[in-house]
Amino acid sequence: MANPITRQNFADALDPAFRKFYSDAERELPYVYRSIFNVLTSNKNIEKDSGISGLGTLVEKAEGAAITSDTLYQGYDSTYTHKTYALKTSITKEMIADDQFREVEKRAKGLAIAGNRSVETAASDVLNYGWTSGGGGKAAFLSGGDAKALFASDHPRSDGGTAQSNTTTMDLAEDSIETILVAMRETLDDRGQLMLVRPDKLVIPPALEKEAKILLNSSQRIGTANNDINPYEGVLTPIVWPYIANVTAGGSDTAYSVLDSNLHSLNFFWRQQPNLENNDDFDTKDLEYSLDARWSCGFSGWRGTFGSKGDNS
């Protein structure tokens, strides 16, 4: 068992001369992943998604001729394996009794905050490692069913048609927004048919918040004296996610992504919601707190997403 929180560790909490305690976890940001991912529940150990193509367009039929037959194409499979995450801490009975502020016990209950941060980190990794496929560590599970990263320039089609791209390196600016929106709206399915993608969200790190607001909230074009309207005003809703950090480009805050929230398949599965428990240890009388949860997250397909490293590489 890990070392418990004792009076020796927190002597200040025993001294009534101190006015108050403050914590580095005093204020925690709310969940953001819920506004980005499809949040789902599961009652199985794994979840599997499988893609399937649509049908082609109608074929002209001559009088008296047989109707042309078409078929469907099996798509790629994606598997979500739920993993358990947990943490615990303990406080001695004497520490609880002598704590003048009742702050140490309160902070121990902050395991809920640790759970919040863990969930946000796990979900943001799907975008942060969006250009990394295969390998070890966190990147190992971030390959899609097509064996490509979420953001790749060569996503294959099930029918063997021309590969498609949903990535760029352009920094966040008017021309990059134009390039991305056009590319997304021209996305084809596995039969080469238009998907009618409707991008509506822009996910950005805090460093890009100012630029995003200027681009998307100005009524006129920016950086010009011409009296032109801003064609991208209100087109995308910016979502500032502090957990976004472009780890694939040296840790800079330049990466961003555009999503169609009605089409993308960024999924977060809850197998078990965070469960906070406490218990008195029979031998030591220490009060133990633990939190455990079970989840998985990733993506089943790339369509409806577009990512940029924003480094102009």
C-alpha angles and dihedrals in degrees: 000000000000119000110279125232105267139183089255090058094049108032091150090065089062094053113087089198089082112088100208145335126240128197136211084231094051092122123024125193116242123253112286100175090077091067091052109034132057098249111211139168128231136195096190135076091246138015123213129197125193129194126225129186127233127236127272127252124286117279122221111256122211119220110280093005125125119260114259113252124226135186141205127248124225110238132207126296125233125193127203113199113195115225130194120238123188146162135181141187135183138208127204118245090239092053091054093047096048100038104118094199104036084228102123093058089046092053091048087061085059087093083103088065090050088054091051092052092047093053093048091048094049093049095045090052088070089066098030091056092036093122095048122088126186123336124106137307120023092344092063095083097037099088116108127227088271089059090247132115118259090258110041138145095222111048105163125225122232091231092054094252127145115309118247135219132219100174141081138163097224116131119240107283141119094275093050092050089051092049093049097045092049092047093049093048089053093052113136128210124229090281095052093256123138113262096204092227114194110198112207110157135062115197112202142166118244091261090067098045095097094049092046093052091049092049097045105030103043115102092210133043114279127235095023137091091215116112094237124144119244103248091197098054107133093352093118130032110223116225114195110209115184090197092064112103123158097237092168092065104047097287097294123153096235104100122103139162138210121216141190099217092200095052111029120100101214099143135190115190122198111205090168127006116228110289118201117198137170132198140174114242107233096214102042101021087227116151110238126201124192137175126194134174139170127216148135132206139182139105135288096200141000101231114110092034134089126178136194128191086209093214099109089230 
